[in-house]
Amino acid sequence: MNSITIDGTVFSDAKMELLKEADGKETPMMKFIMMDTGVPFSRKKSLFIEVNFKKEAATSIFPYMKVGKPVIVRGELSTKGTKEPRYYIAADIVKYIEPKGEAK
């Protein structure tokens, strides 16, 4: 398994789906695109990664996963394609980072 921890910003508002398991149970899955800007002042392009988070906790953080919000994701990285690869993370942990000054 190739585990990765990455921080970035939410690039597209999260979407929530209910997945039906083989036993008939429905499990929430949150999907969103995150943008990793990499190292500041680097000439590398930003990296866009589709994140799939299939856990009960997805429903509690879903309202915070809006465009521009900072986030940390840990999970298994995979790619599809060779010429223009697309990146995916099957997330184990998704953490919303509350910017300073926004605490209630």
N, C-alpha and C positions, 0 to 999 in steps of 0.2 A: 504494500500500500504506500502511495506517495502522499503523505500528509503535508499540508501547507497552511500557514497562518498568514493572512494578508490584511492590510488595512487600506481603506479607500473611501469612496463616497458612493452613495446610491445614485445610479444613473437613470433608472426608470422606476417609477412607483411600483411597489410590490403588488403581486397578484396572489390571491389565495385560492387553492383548489382542494377538494376533498377526494382523496384516492380511496377506492374500494379495495380492500385486501381480500385475499383468497378466502378468509374465514368470514367475510361479510362486514367486518369492522371498517369504519371510515376513519382515515388518518388525514389530518390537515397537512398540506404542503404549500409553503410559501416560495414564490419564484420572483427574482428581481435581477437586474443587471447592475453590477458594480463596476466602477472605474478605478483602476490602480494607476495613479500618476507617476509611480516610480520614485526615483531619487530627484529631489528638487534641483533645478537647473541642469538636468540631464537632457541630452538630445534624443533620447529614446521616446517613441510614441507611447501614448497612454494605452493601457491594456484594458479591454472590456471583457468581463467574465460573467457568465450566467450562473447564478447561485440558486440551488434547490435545497430547501431546508424542510425536511420531512420529520417534524417532531411536534408534540403537543404544545411546546413553548412557542411555536410559530404564531399561534393566535394572540398571544400576549404582546409580542413585539411588532406584529403586523402594522398597527397604526403609526408606528414611528419610522417605518421604512419608506420614506418619501425622498424625492429627488433632492440631491445636494446634502443629505444628512451623512455624517461620518459613521463608518461601520467597520467592525473587525470580524473576519470570517475565518474559521478553521474547518478543514475538511479534506476530502480526496479530490485531487486535481486530475482532470482528463482533457484530452483535446480531440477534435474531429477535423479532418481535412489536412492537406499538406501545403498547398500553395498559399492559401489564406486561412490558417488554422483558427478554429473557434475554441474558446476555453470554457470549461465547466467546472464547478465545484459542487460536490455532494457534501453539504455542510453538516458538521457535527455540532458546531457552536456558531451562533450569530449574535454579536453583541453590538447594541446601539450605543454610540458614544455621545453623551450629552455635552455639547459645547459649553464652555465657561460662560456664566451669565444667564443660562437658560434654566437653571435649577429652580424648582418651586419650593 
